[in-house]
Amino acid sequence: MSRREAFVAVVIAFVVGALAAGSLRGTSDPGMDSTEGSSTGPRIRWRVTSAFGTHLPALGDNPLEVADRLREASNGRLDWSIDDPGEVVPAFAIVEAVSRGKIEAGYTWLGYEEGRRPVSVLFGAVPFGMTPWEYTAWWVGGGGDALAREIYRPLGIEPILCGMIGPETAGWFRNEVNVPEDVEGLKIRFAGLGGRVLQRLGASVTLLPGGELFQALEKGAIDATEYSLPGVDERLGFDRVAKYNYFPGWHQPHTTFHLVVHKPTWDALSTADRAMIELACGNGVYRNFARAEAAQGAVLEGLAGKGVETLSLSPSLLSILEEASTAVLEEEASADPEFARVLAHQRAFREKYGRWQALAYPGPSGGAADGD
């Protein structure tokens, strides 16, 4: 086995082990059909709105699988229906709807709440930030989970890590992007802090739901877009209207998904039912990450056959993006104490973890050189 293969194996093993060790934690909540469903407790039916269409791989299929496994494990007692965005609640309004008790729970990327709650994006993804295994280590063993509960519970929300994928693409473009001047005036869809970074470089940034992006690209309403992994983007048809697909996903080195539960609903559950939901979500993170990683190589091979040019951003442009990202983070931290607190918490964890990572792992971020 090469060092690179060993590295990937260690990463996946780390994610699995961390989630298995940390998936159980305490606290509770209500609000569902309490008709008796089995001899072991009441039947609990929830409507769970997903921020992603259930037809999408890695994004929309994961909450379906979590619901299926929970249904099987509970012998049908815990029964969730997964709604597509817009069926009950719009994609970007899920956290607000759960907070107000309009729905029992939602499955979403917390960064969509950035406009109402700036700190939320730090729990979703940070430009040039944590790798997937760093985030899980921070969430499970570094206090991230407790910090999120401290922030979200007063808002009437129980946040549970329930899915994760690796880096997104840096975007799909109609024209090549080589220097900062190529970004000036660009009409682009971008989410989270990455959008703020591109605005600093002169881009015109908008945030649209995934279901609207193909039409916006096709009609020229936007010149470029980012959304997710190559496999997801291909399913949405981006390769048919934009032939330049750039990497790395500097703006989202990982993407995490959380089950957000109305806290009174959560508190009304038994300890066993809360544990079962957390176990299902822990398994969801592991399977979501592993399956998404396994699928992308074949997707990229297929895109090449369709005439898509898979390119890397130039080191000079990446350096400018990183500088702008640091400036945006500092601006947000100075404007919002809660944002500053979580950012400092993450940075402190990364500094300590970095000592281990530099010694233990091969490759650019580790202390050993690549080789067989």
Phi, psi and omega per residue, in radians:
M1 nan 2.309 3.117
S2 -1.271 2.886 3.110
R3 -1.108 -0.614 3.119
R4 -1.108 -0.797 3.109
E5 -1.087 -0.705 3.116
A6 -1.116 -0.660 3.135
F7 -1.074 -0.831 -3.140
V8 -1.077 -0.730 3.137
A9 -1.077 -0.725 3.134
V10 -1.132 -0.711 -3.133
V11 -1.055 -0.862 -3.121
I12 -1.125 -0.712 3.102
A13 -1.084 -0.650 3.129
F14 -1.108 -0.809 -3.127
V15 -1.052 -0.816 -3.135
V16 -1.068 -0.830 -3.107
G17 -1.132 -0.716 -3.124
A18 -1.115 -0.751 -3.110
L19 -1.227 -0.666 3.113
A20 -1.098 -0.668 -3.122
A21 -1.295 -0.517 -2.987
G22 -1.944 0.045 -3.025
S23 -1.228 -0.447 3.119
L24 -1.573 2.193 3.010
R25 -2.675 2.989 -2.959
G26 -1.681 3.103 3.056
T27 1.729 2.993 -2.783
S28 -2.555 3.139 3.113
D29 3.055 2.910 -2.924
P30 -1.868 -2.587 2.643
G31 1.439 1.129 3.119
M32 -2.709 -3.106 3.087
D33 -1.184 2.094 -3.060
S34 -1.791 0.317 3.099
T35 -1.104 2.511 -3.094
E36 -1.138 2.166 -3.108
G37 -1.915 -0.360 3.124
S38 -2.830 3.061 -3.112
S39 -1.281 -0.228 -3.085
T40 -1.693 0.027 3.116
G41 2.690 3.099 -3.115
P42 -1.256 2.684 3.026
R43 -1.377 2.304 -3.045
I44 -2.085 1.989 -3.135
R45 -1.936 2.171 3.099
W46 -2.110 2.607 2.898
R47 -1.786 2.040 -3.091
V48 -1.949 2.002 3.120
T49 -1.522 2.262 3.099
S50 -1.713 2.526 3.073
A51 -1.355 -0.075 -3.033
F52 -2.278 2.441 3.104
G53 -0.990 2.360 -3.062
T54 -1.193 -0.154 3.093
H55 -1.451 -0.157 -3.039
L56 -1.521 2.266 3.075
P57 -1.174 2.578 3.080
A58 1.241 -0.646 3.127
L59 -1.640 -1.006 -3.010
G60 -1.586 -0.388 -3.097
D61 -1.414 -0.399 -3.091
N62 -1.109 -0.820 3.107
P63 -1.095 -0.520 3.065
L64 -1.112 -0.764 -3.127
E65 -1.204 -0.690 3.083
V66 -1.032 -0.762 3.127
A67 -1.121 -0.724 3.133
D68 -1.096 -0.789 -3.112
R69 -1.180 -0.640 3.107
L70 -1.161 -0.692 3.115
R71 -1.113 -0.760 3.137
E72 -1.165 -0.770 -3.089
A73 -1.151 -0.514 -3.098
S74 -1.702 0.127 -3.109
N75 1.024 0.647 3.077
G76 1.546 -0.087 -3.088
R77 -1.209 -0.752 3.139
L78 -1.664 1.831 -2.932
D79 -2.168 1.861 -3.137
W80 -1.844 2.440 2.886
S81 -1.820 2.307 -3.105
I82 -1.756 2.038 -3.125
D83 -1.676 2.453 3.037
D84 -1.226 2.748 3.110
P85 -1.035 2.371 3.125
G86 1.620 -0.332 3.119
E87 -1.174 -0.714 3.097
V88 -2.135 -0.799 -3.088
V89 -2.349 2.421 3.064
P90 -1.079 2.715 -3.053
A91 -0.987 -0.678 -3.037
F92 -1.589 0.100 -3.086
A93 -2.047 0.239 -3.020
I94 -1.149 -0.849 -3.098
V95 -1.057 -0.740 3.132
E96 -1.098 -0.736 -3.134
A97 -1.140 -0.694 3.107
V98 -1.169 -0.757 -3.142
S99 -0.990 -0.653 -3.114
R100 -1.541 -0.038 3.121
G101 1.371 0.315 3.115
K102 -1.256 -0.537 3.022
I103 -2.344 2.720 -3.114
E104 -1.188 -0.670 -3.043
A105 -2.785 2.837 3.063
G106 -2.501 2.806 3.103
Y107 -2.133 2.047 -2.958
T108 -2.708 2.990 2.944
W109 -1.661 2.069 -3.029
L110 -1.085 -0.399 3.139
G111 -1.060 -0.354 3.090
Y112 -1.119 -0.259 3.122
E113 -1.541 0.092 -3.013
E114 -0.936 -0.684 -3.116
G115 -1.121 -0.620 -3.138
R116 -1.584 -0.547 -3.048
R117 -2.503 1.615 -3.015
P118 -0.919 -0.615 -3.080
V119 -1.114 -0.386 -3.035
S120 -1.010 -0.592 -3.068
V121 -1.148 -0.459 3.135
L122 -1.191 -0.408 3.083
F123 -1.516 -0.135 -3.134
G124 -1.767 -0.934 3.124
A125 -3.066 2.562 -3.130
V126 -2.225 2.275 3.110
P127 -0.946 2.326 -3.121
F128 0.956 0.548 -3.063
G129 -1.738 -2.531 -3.000
M130 -1.155 2.503 2.941
T131 -1.289 2.933 3.133
P132 -0.982 -0.763 -3.100
W133 -1.257 -0.525 3.047
E134 -1.121 -0.773 -3.110
Y135 -1.104 -0.791 3.138
T136 -1.104 -0.650 3.087
A137 -1.112 -0.745 3.115
W138 -1.149 -0.751 -3.090
W139 -1.159 -0.824 -3.034
V140 -1.467 -0.816 -3.015
G141 -1.938 -0.149 -3.067
G142 -1.878 0.099 3.084
G143 1.645 0.044 -3.139
G144 -1.107 -0.719 3.123
D145 -1.036 -0.854 -3.137
A146 -1.109 -0.664 3.131
L147 -1.144 -0.736 3.113
A148 -1.106 -0.747 3.115
R149 -1.095 -0.695 3.137
E150 -1.081 -0.606 -3.115
I151 -1.429 -0.719 -3.000
Y152 -1.571 -0.494 -3.114
R153 -1.059 -0.709 3.080
P154 -1.082 -0.314 3.107
L155 -1.566 0.040 3.136
G156 1.482 0.461 -3.043
I157 -2.294 2.368 2.963
E158 -1.812 1.980 -3.122
P159 -1.643 2.267 -3.123
I160 -2.263 2.128 3.082
L161 -1.086 2.182 -2.979
C162 -2.360 -0.086 3.121
G163 -2.897 2.767 3.127
M164 -2.830 2.464 2.982
I165 -2.286 2.909 -3.135
G166 -1.393 -2.815 -3.048
P167 -1.061 2.476 2.996
E168 -1.365 3.045 2.940
T169 -1.320 2.829 3.086
A170 -1.399 -0.079 3.056
G171 2.326 2.869 3.085
W172 -1.942 2.211 -3.008
F173 -2.216 2.555 3.051
R174 -1.311 -0.521 -3.112
N175 -2.244 2.797 3.140
E176 -1.166 2.611 3.127
V177 -2.190 1.927 -3.061
N178 -2.072 -0.595 -3.060
V179 -2.310 2.839 -3.131
P180 -0.945 -0.570 -3.135
E181 -1.092 -0.448 3.126
D182 -1.240 -0.306 -3.137
V183 -1.546 -0.454 -3.096
E184 -1.058 2.217 3.112
G185 1.383 -0.029 -3.130
L186 -1.199 2.274 3.064
K187 -1.592 1.960 -2.991
I188 -2.436 2.510 3.011
R189 -1.570 2.189 3.138
F190 -2.617 2.437 -3.115
A191 -1.847 2.754 2.981
G192 1.216 -2.745 -3.093
L193 -1.150 -0.461 3.100
G194 -1.022 -0.628 3.093
G195 -1.109 -0.700 3.096
R196 -1.102 -0.662 3.134
V197 -1.105 -0.799 -3.134
L198 -1.162 -0.563 3.059
Q199 -1.072 -0.665 3.104
R200 -1.096 -0.476 3.125
L201 -1.580 0.078 3.039
G202 1.754 0.100 3.122
A203 -1.371 2.697 3.016
S204 -1.715 1.905 -2.964
V205 -1.842 2.372 3.050
T206 -2.312 2.760 3.099
L207 -2.078 2.022 3.139
L208 -2.146 2.601 3.032
P209 -1.135 2.734 -3.088
G210 -0.981 -0.638 -3.087
G211 -1.184 -0.242 -3.114
E212 -1.771 -0.073 -2.933
L213 -1.318 -0.705 -3.125
F214 -1.060 -0.811 -3.122
Q215 -1.111 -0.687 3.129
A216 -1.120 -0.707 3.081
L217 -1.179 -0.778 -3.089
E218 -1.092 -0.683 -3.089
K219 -1.529 -0.081 3.119
G220 1.457 0.188 3.079
A221 -1.146 -0.494 3.017
I222 -2.310 2.650 3.127
D223 -1.616 -0.349 -3.043
A224 -2.784 2.850 3.106
T225 -2.719 2.635 2.839
E226 -1.997 2.714 3.010
Y227 -2.625 -1.025 -3.067
S228 -2.768 -2.578 3.121
L229 -1.214 2.777 3.092
P230 -0.929 -0.696 -3.119
G231 -1.128 -0.609 3.098
V232 -1.273 -0.810 -3.108
D233 -1.083 -0.655 3.094
E234 -1.120 -0.729 3.129
R235 -1.060 -0.548 3.127
L236 -1.472 -0.114 3.019
G237 1.529 0.272 -3.095
F238 -1.059 -0.590 -3.094
D239 -1.133 -0.271 -3.139
R240 -1.460 -0.292 -3.063
V241 -2.215 -0.159 3.111
A242 -2.491 2.034 -2.952
K243 -1.677 -0.064 -3.141
Y244 -1.924 1.958 -3.111
N245 -1.963 2.038 -3.008
Y246 -1.789 2.655 3.083
F247 -2.397 2.867 -0.084
P248 -1.415 2.958 3.094
G249 -1.402 1.256 -3.056
W250 -1.016 -0.555 -3.054
H251 -1.369 -0.435 3.129
Q252 -2.491 1.447 3.100
P253 -1.098 -0.295 2.953
H254 -2.632 2.852 2.990
T255 -2.300 2.179 3.130
T256 -1.879 2.619 3.114
F257 -2.161 2.401 -3.108
H258 -2.109 2.467 2.896
L259 -1.460 2.087 3.105
V260 -1.895 2.130 -3.042
V261 -2.012 2.394 3.054
H262 -1.035 2.118 -2.934
K263 -1.047 -0.741 3.053
P264 -1.019 -0.599 3.080
T265 -1.161 -0.765 3.126
W266 -1.106 -0.762 -3.091
D267 -1.147 -0.432 -3.126
A268 -1.396 -0.220 3.139
L269 -1.293 2.692 3.015
S270 -1.244 2.813 3.095
T271 -1.027 -0.685 -3.130
A272 -1.141 -0.715 -3.133
D273 -1.216 -0.652 3.074
R274 -1.105 -0.754 3.132
A275 -1.099 -0.671 -3.117
M276 -1.146 -0.705 3.119
I277 -1.133 -0.734 3.141
E278 -1.165 -0.658 3.078
L279 -1.123 -0.724 3.119
A280 -1.104 -0.700 3.118
C281 -1.220 -0.679 3.075
G282 -1.043 -0.761 3.075
N283 -1.133 -0.607 3.113
G284 -1.100 -0.703 3.114
V285 -1.086 -0.849 -3.112
Y286 -1.056 -0.868 -3.085
R287 -1.215 -0.689 -3.140
N288 -1.037 -0.861 -3.122
F289 -1.133 -0.839 -3.071
A290 -1.117 -0.781 -3.118
R291 -1.176 -0.719 3.138
A292 -1.109 -0.739 3.117
E293 -1.111 -0.710 -3.088
A294 -1.155 -0.467 -2.988
A295 -1.531 -0.399 -2.900
Q296 -1.252 -0.557 -3.136
G297 -1.036 -0.803 3.134
A298 -1.166 -0.628 3.122
V299 -1.092 -0.808 -3.140
L300 -1.078 -0.674 3.098
E301 -1.074 -0.740 3.130
G302 -1.186 -0.642 3.122
L303 -1.132 -0.632 3.109
A304 -1.050 -0.632 3.111
G305 -1.221 -0.268 3.111
K306 -1.697 0.116 3.110
G307 1.540 0.182 3.102
V308 -1.373 2.337 3.064
E309 -1.680 1.999 3.111
T310 -1.617 2.017 -2.982
L311 -2.203 2.796 3.054
S312 -1.847 2.423 3.035
L313 -1.109 2.519 -3.117
S314 -1.153 2.583 3.103
P315 -0.976 -0.640 -3.136
S316 -1.173 -0.692 3.112
L317 -1.213 -0.693 3.087
L318 -1.071 -0.670 3.120
S319 -1.108 -0.725 3.114
I320 -1.170 -0.694 3.099
L321 -1.105 -0.673 3.130
E322 -1.179 -0.714 3.090
E323 -1.071 -0.769 3.137
A324 -1.158 -0.621 3.106
S325 -1.096 -0.763 3.111
T326 -1.055 -0.736 3.136
A327 -1.123 -0.725 3.131
V328 -1.127 -0.757 3.117
L329 -1.060 -0.738 3.136
E330 -1.157 -0.677 3.099
E331 -1.071 -0.812 -3.139
E332 -1.120 -0.727 -3.128
A333 -1.118 -0.663 -3.140
S334 -1.265 -0.391 -3.100
A335 -1.640 -0.304 -3.020
D336 -2.465 1.922 -3.104
P337 -1.040 -0.625 3.140
E338 -1.157 -0.740 3.080
F339 -1.064 -0.794 -3.123
A340 -1.064 -0.685 -3.114
R341 -1.154 -0.806 -3.122
V342 -1.214 -0.694 3.116
L343 -1.076 -0.768 3.113
A344 -1.099 -0.674 3.119
H345 -1.085 -0.793 3.140
Q346 -1.159 -0.740 -3.135
R347 -1.125 -0.683 3.130
A348 -1.131 -0.696 3.105
F349 -1.139 -0.773 -3.110
R350 -1.094 -0.627 3.134
E351 -1.114 -0.773 3.125
K352 -1.204 -0.769 -3.129
Y353 -1.119 -0.585 -3.106
G354 -1.031 -0.530 3.102
R355 -1.088 -0.762 3.114
W356 -1.213 -0.799 -3.078
Q357 -1.069 -0.721 -3.100
A358 -1.124 -0.554 -3.122
L359 -1.536 -0.604 -2.902
A360 -1.591 -0.489 -2.985
Y361 -1.959 2.474 3.079
P362 -1.352 2.961 3.068
G363 1.725 -3.024 -3.043
P364 -1.008 -0.607 -3.089
S365 -1.608 -0.044 -3.084
G366 -1.972 -3.088 -3.058
G367 -1.575 -0.187 -3.093
A368 -1.842 2.722 3.103
A369 -1.507 2.714 3.063
D370 -1.188 2.698 3.075
G371 2.782 2.937 -3.129
D372 -1.530 nan nan
